[in-house]
Amino acid sequence: MADTVLYEVSDGLATITLNRPEAMNALNIATKVALRDAVRSAAEDHAVRAVLLTAAGDRAFCVGQDLKEHIGLLAADRETGSGQTMSTVREHYNPIVRALTEAPKPVVAAVNGVAAGAGFGFALAADYRIVADTAAFNTSFAGVALTADSGVSWTLPRVVGPGRATDLLLFPRTVKAQEAYELGIANRVVPSAELRAEAEGVARALAEGPTVAYAALKEAVAYGFSHSLAETLVKEDELQTRAGQSEDHTIAVQAFVQKEKPKYLGR
């Protein structure tokens, strides 16, 4: 993988780090390919029980598309008529977001600075967002005459409601950490110096938890958004049966009866 994205697995936790701090972790092609491959690896690796998505530096989590590279690609498109530049949504952004949201394990985003455009989208695709008090969010798309991508048109209305989502998309503005918490974009806001330790602590606790149940919870919540109550109850039955047949469930019940702390196996 390119060194623009770092990937490490330790004790069941995969840490994915965007590593272009000099460019505010903007997404050039090399970074998008490396990030796509990293999140797919984390999602598919059975040894990985939780994922931590973060970024190098203290200015930005990710400011979205690298516009310096992008403008050159647009010029090349005009010369060749290929129209390949915008295929990045299909080839990169969509697979990244699907891997994050569909991973059968919890994903924690540690947002250390500005998250804009697709960077905002990737943070929203995580299951839990821990945000530095110096961080901020911006949809950005309309500011460069684009519509939403990276799943934002799906995730943002579900987090803040359709009215607020439309406002943030039509009139891009900086949403600072405290407002992000009040809107539900941030699950926790912590001092910047404490962000990495807090996020790692949460992610490692999840990695040690009942990951079969966590996977079922992710699937249940996503399903319930787009299905009726009757359909969701059937889905809950299916997922609860799966969770109830897991080794982790037996371990949890035995530990409860014996008044001990359960040691989950993730199966």
PAROSE-961486 format. One line per 2 residues: number of its first residue (from 1); their letters; for each residue x, y, z of C-alpha. Coordinates in pm, whole numbers. Each point is the difference from the previous one (the first is absolute). Layout:
BEGIN
NUM	A	X,Y,Z ~ ...
//
This chain:
BEGIN
1	MA	0,0,0 ~ 116,355,-63
3	DT	147,183,300 ~ -277,259,-36
5	VL	-207,-248,203 ~ 143,-198,291
7	YE	-150,-334,103 ~ 74,-190,319
9	VS	-170,-288,181 ~ 64,-57,369
11	DG	-199,-218,242 ~ -304,-9,-224
13	LA	-1,375,-74 ~ 75,127,-350
15	TI	121,361,-1 ~ -27,183,-333
17	TL	174,336,-14 ~ -28,253,-280
19	NR	356,121,-34 ~ 22,317,-211
21	PE	10,261,277 ~ 188,246,-222
23	AM	-305,-4,-234 ~ -257,-9,283
25	NA	-50,-367,-89 ~ -162,91,-332
27	LN	-98,-292,-219 ~ 218,-41,-304
29	IA	-29,-317,-207 ~ 276,-186,185
31	TK	-162,76,335 ~ -346,-105,-117
33	VA	127,-331,-134 ~ 199,-70,317
35	LR	-291,94,226 ~ -241,-217,-198
37	DA	236,-296,27 ~ 59,58,371
39	VR	-365,20,100 ~ -79,-307,-209
41	SA	281,-191,169 ~ -123,101,344
43	AE	-360,-90,-84 ~ 89,-342,-139
45	DH	268,-107,249 ~ -153,-231,262
47	AV	286,82,237 ~ -113,365,3
49	RA	-279,59,250 ~ -17,381,-10
51	VL	133,280,-220 ~ 141,340,93
53	LT	3,256,-284 ~ 214,305,70
55	AA	243,243,-163 ~ 347,140,45
57	GD	62,358,109 ~ -217,234,202
59	RA	-155,221,-270 ~ -220,-238,-194
61	FC	-164,-338,11 ~ -60,22,-375
63	VG	-100,297,-215 ~ -140,-219,-276
65	QD	106,-6,-363 ~ 349,128,-79
67	LK	-108,291,-220 ~ 353,71,-122
69	EH	14,-344,-157 ~ -366,15,-96
71	IG	29,313,-214 ~ 275,-160,-207
73	LL	-211,-311,-52 ~ -296,212,-110
75	AA	219,175,-256 ~ 117,-336,-133
77	DR	-363,-114,-23 ~ -88,302,-210
79	ET	283,-78,-240 ~ -83,-368,-37
81	GS	-376,10,57 ~ 38,-306,225
83	GQ	-191,131,303 ~ 200,-235,221
85	TM	66,243,283 ~ -338,-36,167
87	ST	23,-380,-12 ~ 179,41,333
89	VR	-342,-9,170 ~ -70,-346,-139
91	EH	357,-132,21 ~ 109,143,335
93	YN	-254,183,215 ~ -284,-250,-30
95	PI	213,-306,86 ~ 157,183,296
97	VR	-336,99,147 ~ -152,-342,-57
99	AL	295,-174,164 ~ -28,227,306
101	TE	-377,-21,38 ~ -36,-369,-87
103	AP	301,-127,196 ~ -121,-265,249
105	KP	188,179,276 ~ -13,345,162
107	VV	182,291,-164 ~ 116,295,211
109	AA	106,329,-163 ~ 242,222,190
111	VN	-55,341,-158 ~ 306,209,79
113	GV	-69,307,-215 ~ -203,120,-297
115	AA	-219,-266,-164 ~ -137,136,-327
117	GA	-165,-146,-309 ~ 88,-368,-30
119	GF	193,30,326 ~ -329,88,168
121	GF	-160,-292,-183 ~ 258,-248,128
123	AL	-45,123,357 ~ -378,-39,-33
125	AA	49,-354,-133 ~ 160,-100,330
127	DY	-218,-140,275 ~ 141,226,271
129	RI	171,337,-30 ~ 236,140,262
131	VA	86,359,-86 ~ 273,235,118
133	DT	-127,328,142 ~ 198,176,-275
135	AA	-160,-199,-283 ~ -271,116,-239
137	FN	-222,-132,-278 ~ -108,141,-337
139	TS	-197,-165,-281 ~ 189,216,-255
141	FA	-154,-158,-312 ~ -221,290,-113
143	GV	293,235,56 ~ 176,-159,-297
145	AL	-319,-51,-203 ~ -39,-368,79
147	TA	-270,-216,155 ~ 53,-230,297
149	DS	204,-318,-22 ~ 177,-237,242
151	GV	-341,-97,136 ~ -75,342,150
153	SW	-348,22,-156 ~ -84,-323,187
155	TL	192,37,327 ~ -40,370,80
157	PR	-385,9,-3 ~ -3,-305,225
159	VV	230,172,249 ~ -138,355,6
161	GP	-339,-33,-174 ~ -89,89,-361
163	GR	-66,369,67 ~ 336,69,162
165	AT	177,-220,-255 ~ -149,199,-288
167	DL	105,325,166 ~ 358,-122,51
169	LL	19,-123,-358 ~ -152,306,-170
171	FP	188,249,218 ~ 335,-157,92
173	RT	143,143,320 ~ 237,-98,276
175	VK	-161,-205,274 ~ 229,12,302
177	AQ	41,-285,244 ~ -254,110,261
179	EA	-273,60,-257 ~ 89,-331,-162
181	YE	-60,-167,336 ~ -333,177,41
183	LG	-107,-109,-350 ~ 101,-360,63
185	IA	290,4,-247 ~ 249,-51,284
187	NR	-62,-269,261 ~ 268,141,229
189	VV	206,319,1 ~ 332,-12,183
191	PS	301,231,34 ~ 223,-30,-303
193	AE	293,-132,202 ~ -215,-285,132
195	LR	-160,-103,-331 ~ 226,-288,-100
197	AE	3,-161,344 ~ -378,35,36
199	AE	-70,-139,-347 ~ 242,-289,41
201	GV	-155,-83,337 ~ -350,-12,-147
203	AR	110,-197,-307 ~ 194,-255,206
205	AL	-292,-45,237 ~ -221,-75,-300
207	AE	261,-239,-142 ~ -15,-194,327
209	GP	-381,-4,0 ~ -266,-232,-148
211	TV	73,80,-362 ~ -261,-242,-136
213	AY	-262,203,187 ~ 155,328,-118
215	AA	-21,-116,-362 ~ -365,-92,49
217	LK	-71,338,161 ~ 154,184,-298
219	EA	-207,-207,-241 ~ -320,48,200
221	VA	30,378,18 ~ 78,34,-372
223	YG	-289,-231,-90 ~ -249,175,226
225	FS	55,336,-172 ~ -146,-121,-326
227	HS	-252,-265,101 ~ -334,-19,177
229	LA	-39,-98,364 ~ -140,-339,-102
231	ET	299,-66,-228 ~ 242,125,265
233	LV	-147,-234,263 ~ 60,-294,-233
235	KE	358,122,-53 ~ 52,36,375
237	DE	-113,-360,45 ~ 249,-117,-261
239	LQ	287,200,148 ~ -81,-88,360
241	TR	-2,-368,-90 ~ 346,44,-153
243	AG	131,186,304 ~ -158,-249,240
245	QS	182,-287,-170 ~ 339,168,36
247	ED	266,-116,246 ~ 12,355,133
249	HT	-362,-22,117 ~ 69,-316,196
251	IA	312,156,147 ~ -197,311,102
253	VQ	-276,-197,170 ~ 244,-223,184
255	AF	200,302,115 ~ -318,173,120
257	VQ	-107,-302,204 ~ 348,-39,145
259	KE	34,375,59 ~ 315,19,-210
261	KP	112,228,-281 ~ -55,-173,-337
263	KY	294,-59,-231 ~ -147,4,-348
265	LG	140,-195,-294 ~ -175,189,-281
267	R	-181,-308,-123
//
